[in-house]
Amino acid sequence: MSWVRESDGGGWVHQLCRGILKTGAVPKHIAFIMDGNRRFANKRSLDRAAGHLMGFEKLAETLQWCRDLGIYEVTVYAFSIENFKRSKDEVDSLLELARQKFQKLLEEKDQLKKHGVCVRVLGNVTLLPNDIQELIADAVCSTKDNDRAFLNVCFSYTSREEICAAIRDMAEGVQLGLLDESDIDDELLEECLYTNHSPNPDLLVRTSGECRLSDFLLWQTSFSALLFDDVLWPEFSIWHLYAAVLHYQRNHKAVVQAKGLQSKDRINQRRIIDEKLILAKEHDLRFRETKDLQHHVEQFRQERARRIKTFLTYLENERTKYFETLVAKRQSNWEPQTVSTI
């Protein structure tokens, strides 16, 4: 099964439905918790591996539907760190499916480039077998310059681990002298998450009837519209996607307002903190006058912005270097062995 499907338009009925939906607000970024593969397999008297395979096939189909609707960023929960606690047979089958699908992705690099699809894998990939790490790194590096559509695959991921990793990265920045402790706030933490290159999802959809987030994008979906659908993931249809977009449109105004209030609150909180820091540092009373205070606050902000920019560049380089090292290792393993003759 291909990662990229060519759209056939779906006939006049679907063209009409898409046209109607596009007259309203269409989410730019949707996240999916693809739940129900195992229950679907039990329902059809299939083994679990077959259920997970059919779940992947549904993902490829759903990505095509999203592109047809003009939704160009999708994030999916493919493999949780908690999944390692499942039976060895099921974990092995999931990892083998991942090997096959990431290998297939590499075989379709030209197709992905044609459609401008950038694939990002988000999570603690160091927990995975080395060969899968190398496949993931190759997939990420080979599609990184594509910029018309984005697929974020959360693999070996939980939100709590992601937040802890961001905190460790900021602590390292302070230890290296790249950051001051006062630079750390929720905005910087957000820039250190695995999802830092993406806008937060407008809509999160979970299938199978479970009404919980299961440690998925807890930070990023704070102001997203949420939809919990009873359908099992392999049975998810284009009509379920249309219904999800309608759900988003009904809640769009409230979502936009909530995001706007958060942005204003963040700006105000940062301003208050900056002023307190300046006043704490300056003992000369003349700096407490409004004009001078604003000057020092602005100077402080510029210095802070420079530190943060330097730190985030360092962090991005470290993450990129990790993947590039894995790619180089994989390519070196492909090189034919030379036999010296005397």
WOVEN-V115324 format. One record per residue. N is the residue number from 1. RES is the residue in one letter. PHI is phi in degrees with one decimal (* if undefined). NEAR is the number of other C-alpha atoms within 8 Angstrom. Layout:
n=N res=RES phi=PHI near=NEAR
n=N res=RES phi=PHI near=NEAR
//
This chain:
n=1 res=M phi=* near=4
n=2 res=S phi=-76.6 near=8
n=3 res=W phi=-72.7 near=8
n=4 res=V phi=-118.3 near=9
n=5 res=R phi=-109.0 near=8
n=6 res=E phi=-80.5 near=5
n=7 res=S phi=-75.3 near=7
n=8 res=D phi=-104.8 near=5
n=9 res=G phi=85.0 near=8
n=10 res=G phi=78.1 near=8
n=11 res=G phi=87.7 near=7
n=12 res=W phi=-65.8 near=7
n=13 res=V phi=-63.2 near=7
n=14 res=H phi=-70.9 near=9
n=15 res=Q phi=-62.4 near=10
n=16 res=L phi=-64.7 near=8
n=17 res=C phi=-61.0 near=9
n=18 res=R phi=-63.8 near=10
n=19 res=G phi=-61.0 near=8
n=20 res=I phi=-65.6 near=8
n=21 res=L phi=-62.0 near=12
n=22 res=K phi=-72.8 near=9
n=23 res=T phi=-76.0 near=6
n=24 res=G phi=-108.5 near=7
n=25 res=A phi=-76.7 near=8
n=26 res=V phi=-103.9 near=12
n=27 res=P phi=-59.9 near=10
n=28 res=K phi=-82.7 near=10
n=29 res=H phi=-142.5 near=14
n=30 res=I phi=-117.4 near=14
n=31 res=A phi=-112.4 near=12
n=32 res=F phi=-123.8 near=11
n=33 res=I phi=-97.6 near=13
n=34 res=M phi=-85.2 near=12
n=35 res=D phi=-99.1 near=9
n=36 res=G phi=115.5 near=12
n=37 res=N phi=-62.6 near=15
n=38 res=R phi=-69.9 near=9
n=39 res=R phi=-66.3 near=8
n=40 res=F phi=-63.2 near=12
n=41 res=A phi=-62.8 near=13
n=42 res=N phi=-63.1 near=10
n=43 res=K phi=-62.2 near=7
n=44 res=R phi=-97.8 near=6
n=45 res=S phi=58.0 near=6
n=46 res=L phi=-108.1 near=9
n=47 res=D phi=-77.2 near=8
n=48 res=R phi=-62.8 near=11
n=49 res=A phi=-59.6 near=9
n=50 res=A phi=-65.8 near=9
n=51 res=G phi=-62.8 near=14
n=52 res=H phi=-66.7 near=11
n=53 res=L phi=-64.0 near=9
n=54 res=M phi=-67.3 near=10
n=55 res=G phi=-64.6 near=12
n=56 res=F phi=-65.7 near=8
n=57 res=E phi=-60.2 near=10
n=58 res=K phi=-66.4 near=12
n=59 res=L phi=-60.0 near=8
n=60 res=A phi=-59.6 near=13
n=61 res=E phi=-67.0 near=9
n=62 res=T phi=-66.1 near=10
n=63 res=L phi=-61.3 near=10
n=64 res=Q phi=-65.4 near=12
n=65 res=W phi=-60.9 near=9
n=66 res=C phi=-63.2 near=10
n=67 res=R phi=-61.2 near=9
n=68 res=D phi=-62.1 near=10
n=69 res=L phi=-84.8 near=9
n=70 res=G phi=87.0 near=8
n=71 res=I phi=-97.4 near=13
n=72 res=Y phi=-106.3 near=11
n=73 res=E phi=-138.6 near=11
n=74 res=V phi=-133.5 near=13
n=75 res=T phi=-119.0 near=12
n=76 res=V phi=-126.1 near=12
n=77 res=Y phi=-92.1 near=14
n=78 res=A phi=-91.7 near=9
n=79 res=F phi=-155.9 near=9
n=80 res=S phi=-85.3 near=12
n=81 res=I phi=-57.3 near=9
n=82 res=E phi=-64.7 near=7
n=83 res=N phi=-64.5 near=8
n=84 res=F phi=-63.2 near=8
n=85 res=K phi=-83.0 near=5
n=86 res=R phi=-72.2 near=8
n=87 res=S phi=-61.1 near=7
n=88 res=K phi=-57.8 near=6
n=89 res=D phi=-62.5 near=6
n=90 res=E phi=-70.2 near=10
n=91 res=V phi=-61.5 near=11
n=92 res=D phi=-61.5 near=8
n=93 res=S phi=-69.3 near=9
n=94 res=L phi=-65.4 near=10
n=95 res=L phi=-69.0 near=9
n=96 res=E phi=-67.2 near=8
n=97 res=L phi=-61.8 near=9
n=98 res=A phi=-61.1 near=9
n=99 res=R phi=-56.5 near=10
n=100 res=Q phi=-62.9 near=8
n=101 res=K phi=-76.8 near=8
n=102 res=F phi=-72.0 near=11
n=103 res=Q phi=-65.1 near=9
n=104 res=K phi=-62.2 near=10
n=105 res=L phi=-59.7 near=11
n=106 res=L phi=-65.1 near=10
n=107 res=E phi=-69.8 near=7
n=108 res=E phi=-107.2 near=10
n=109 res=K phi=-55.8 near=10
n=110 res=D phi=-66.6 near=7
n=111 res=Q phi=-65.4 near=8
n=112 res=L phi=-63.1 near=13
n=113 res=K phi=-66.2 near=10
n=114 res=K phi=-57.9 near=7
n=115 res=H phi=-91.2 near=8
n=116 res=G phi=68.3 near=10
n=117 res=V phi=-91.3 near=14
n=118 res=C phi=-98.9 near=15
n=119 res=V phi=-104.8 near=12
n=120 res=R phi=-118.0 near=10
n=121 res=V phi=-111.5 near=10
n=122 res=L phi=-112.6 near=13
n=123 res=G phi=148.7 near=11
n=124 res=N phi=-89.7 near=10
n=125 res=V phi=-69.3 near=9
n=126 res=T phi=-65.4 near=6
n=127 res=L phi=-80.4 near=6
n=128 res=L phi=-92.2 near=8
n=129 res=P phi=-56.5 near=7
n=130 res=N phi=-57.6 near=6
n=131 res=D phi=-66.0 near=6
n=132 res=I phi=-72.0 near=11
n=133 res=Q phi=-56.6 near=12
n=134 res=E phi=-67.7 near=13
n=135 res=L phi=-62.6 near=13
n=136 res=I phi=-61.1 near=10
n=137 res=A phi=-60.3 near=12
n=138 res=D phi=-64.4 near=13
n=139 res=A phi=-63.6 near=12
n=140 res=V phi=-66.5 near=13
n=141 res=C phi=-68.3 near=10
n=142 res=S phi=-77.0 near=9
n=143 res=T phi=-115.8 near=13
n=144 res=K phi=-63.4 near=10
n=145 res=D phi=-89.8 near=6
n=146 res=N phi=-74.2 near=11
n=147 res=D phi=-141.6 near=9
n=148 res=R phi=-101.5 near=9
n=149 res=A phi=-150.6 near=11
n=150 res=F phi=-133.2 near=12
n=151 res=L phi=-116.6 near=12
n=152 res=N phi=-103.1 near=12
n=153 res=V phi=-103.3 near=12
n=154 res=C phi=-82.7 near=14
n=155 res=F phi=-130.9 near=14
n=156 res=S phi=57.8 near=13
n=157 res=Y phi=-128.7 near=15
n=158 res=T phi=-143.2 near=13
n=159 res=S phi=-67.1 near=11
n=160 res=R phi=-64.5 near=8
n=161 res=E phi=-65.1 near=9
n=162 res=E phi=-60.8 near=13
n=163 res=I phi=-66.8 near=10
n=164 res=C phi=-62.3 near=8
n=165 res=A phi=-62.8 near=9
n=166 res=A phi=-63.8 near=11
n=167 res=I phi=-64.8 near=9
n=168 res=R phi=-62.4 near=8
n=169 res=D phi=-63.8 near=10
n=170 res=M phi=-67.2 near=12
n=171 res=A phi=-62.5 near=8
n=172 res=E phi=-64.3 near=8
n=173 res=G phi=-60.7 near=11
n=174 res=V phi=-66.4 near=11
n=175 res=Q phi=-62.3 near=8
n=176 res=L phi=-80.5 near=7
n=177 res=G phi=83.1 near=7
n=178 res=L phi=-81.6 near=11
n=179 res=L phi=-126.8 near=13
n=180 res=D phi=-95.7 near=8
n=181 res=E phi=-56.1 near=6
n=182 res=S phi=-68.1 near=5
n=183 res=D phi=-74.6 near=9
n=184 res=I phi=-79.4 near=9
n=185 res=D phi=-151.0 near=7
n=186 res=D phi=-65.3 near=6
n=187 res=E phi=-68.0 near=7
n=188 res=L phi=-68.0 near=10
n=189 res=L phi=-56.8 near=13
n=190 res=E phi=-61.0 near=8
n=191 res=E phi=-70.8 near=8
n=192 res=C phi=-97.5 near=12
n=193 res=L phi=-70.6 near=11
n=194 res=Y phi=-60.3 near=8
n=195 res=T phi=-91.4 near=7
n=196 res=N phi=-62.4 near=9
n=197 res=H phi=-88.1 near=5
n=198 res=S phi=-117.2 near=5
n=199 res=P phi=-69.5 near=7
n=200 res=N phi=-63.6 near=8
n=201 res=P phi=-59.5 near=12
n=202 res=D phi=-78.0 near=14
n=203 res=L phi=-143.5 near=14
n=204 res=L phi=-117.7 near=14
n=205 res=V phi=-117.9 near=13
n=206 res=R phi=-118.8 near=15
n=207 res=T phi=-93.8 near=16
n=208 res=S phi=86.6 near=12
n=209 res=G phi=88.4 near=10
n=210 res=E phi=-74.7 near=9
n=211 res=C phi=-107.6 near=6
n=212 res=R phi=-151.8 near=4
n=213 res=L phi=-93.9 near=9
n=214 res=S phi=52.1 near=4
n=215 res=D phi=64.4 near=8
n=216 res=F phi=-117.5 near=10
n=217 res=L phi=48.9 near=9
n=218 res=L phi=-61.5 near=10
n=219 res=W phi=-71.6 near=6
n=220 res=Q phi=-72.6 near=9
n=221 res=T phi=-101.8 near=13
n=222 res=S phi=-57.3 near=6
n=223 res=F phi=-123.9 near=9
n=224 res=S phi=-95.7 near=12
n=225 res=A phi=-74.0 near=12
n=226 res=L phi=-116.9 near=7
n=227 res=L phi=-134.8 near=10
n=228 res=F phi=-110.5 near=11
n=229 res=D phi=-107.4 near=10
n=230 res=D phi=-72.3 near=8
n=231 res=V phi=-65.6 near=10
n=232 res=L phi=-73.2 near=14
n=233 res=W phi=-54.5 near=14
n=234 res=P phi=-64.0 near=12
n=235 res=E phi=-99.1 near=7
n=236 res=F phi=-61.4 near=11
n=237 res=S phi=-118.4 near=7
n=238 res=I phi=-63.1 near=8
n=239 res=W phi=-69.7 near=6
n=240 res=H phi=-65.5 near=8
n=241 res=L phi=-67.0 near=9
n=242 res=Y phi=-57.4 near=10
n=243 res=A phi=-63.7 near=8
n=244 res=A phi=-65.4 near=10
n=245 res=V phi=-66.0 near=11
n=246 res=L phi=-62.2 near=9
n=247 res=H phi=-60.0 near=9
n=248 res=Y phi=-63.0 near=13
n=249 res=Q phi=-64.4 near=11
n=250 res=R phi=-67.4 near=7
n=251 res=N phi=-106.4 near=9
n=252 res=H phi=-59.7 near=10
n=253 res=K phi=-60.4 near=8
n=254 res=A phi=-65.2 near=7
n=255 res=V phi=-64.3 near=12
n=256 res=V phi=-62.9 near=8
n=257 res=Q phi=-63.3 near=8
n=258 res=A phi=-63.3 near=9
n=259 res=K phi=-64.8 near=9
n=260 res=G phi=-65.1 near=8
n=261 res=L phi=-64.5 near=8
n=262 res=Q phi=-62.4 near=8
n=263 res=S phi=-62.9 near=8
n=264 res=K phi=-64.8 near=8
n=265 res=D phi=-61.6 near=8
n=266 res=R phi=-63.5 near=9
n=267 res=I phi=-63.1 near=8
n=268 res=N phi=-65.0 near=8
n=269 res=Q phi=-63.5 near=8
n=270 res=R phi=-64.4 near=8
n=271 res=R phi=-63.2 near=8
n=272 res=I phi=-63.7 near=8
n=273 res=I phi=-63.6 near=8
n=274 res=D phi=-60.8 near=11
n=275 res=E phi=-64.5 near=10
n=276 res=K phi=-64.8 near=8
n=277 res=L phi=-64.9 near=8
n=278 res=I phi=-64.0 near=12
n=279 res=L phi=-63.9 near=11
n=280 res=A phi=-68.9 near=7
n=281 res=K phi=-83.8 near=6
n=282 res=E phi=-97.6 near=8
n=283 res=H phi=-95.7 near=7
n=284 res=D phi=-76.7 near=6
n=285 res=L phi=-62.6 near=7
n=286 res=R phi=-66.1 near=6
n=287 res=F phi=-76.3 near=11
n=288 res=R phi=-85.7 near=9
n=289 res=E phi=-68.8 near=8
n=290 res=T phi=-55.3 near=7
n=291 res=K phi=-61.3 near=6
n=292 res=D phi=-67.3 near=10
n=293 res=L phi=-61.4 near=13
n=294 res=Q phi=-63.0 near=8
n=295 res=H phi=-61.9 near=8
n=296 res=H phi=-70.6 near=9
n=297 res=V phi=-63.2 near=11
n=298 res=E phi=-64.8 near=8
n=299 res=Q phi=-63.2 near=8
n=300 res=F phi=-62.0 near=10
n=301 res=R phi=-64.1 near=9
n=302 res=Q phi=-64.9 near=8
n=303 res=E phi=-64.9 near=8
n=304 res=R phi=-63.8 near=9
n=305 res=A phi=-61.4 near=8
n=306 res=R phi=-65.3 near=8
n=307 res=R phi=-62.4 near=10
n=308 res=I phi=-65.2 near=12
n=309 res=K phi=-61.4 near=8
n=310 res=T phi=-62.5 near=9
n=311 res=F phi=-65.1 near=11
n=312 res=L phi=-65.9 near=10
n=313 res=T phi=-64.2 near=8
n=314 res=Y phi=-60.1 near=8
n=315 res=L phi=-62.9 near=10
n=316 res=E phi=-63.5 near=8
n=317 res=N phi=-63.4 near=8
n=318 res=E phi=-64.9 near=8
n=319 res=R phi=-67.8 near=8
n=320 res=T phi=-64.7 near=8
n=321 res=K phi=-60.8 near=8
n=322 res=Y phi=-60.8 near=8
n=323 res=F phi=-67.0 near=13
n=324 res=E phi=-64.7 near=11
n=325 res=T phi=-64.5 near=8
n=326 res=L phi=-65.9 near=12
n=327 res=V phi=-63.4 near=13
n=328 res=A phi=-61.5 near=8
n=329 res=K phi=-64.3 near=9
n=330 res=R phi=-65.5 near=10
n=331 res=Q phi=-66.5 near=8
n=332 res=S phi=-66.7 near=7
n=333 res=N phi=-72.5 near=6
n=334 res=W phi=-80.7 near=6
n=335 res=E phi=-62.1 near=6
n=336 res=P phi=-65.3 near=4
n=337 res=Q phi=-72.1 near=4
n=338 res=T phi=-93.3 near=4
n=339 res=V phi=-111.2 near=4
n=340 res=S phi=-80.7 near=4
n=341 res=T phi=-119.9 near=3
n=342 res=I phi=-111.8 near=2
//
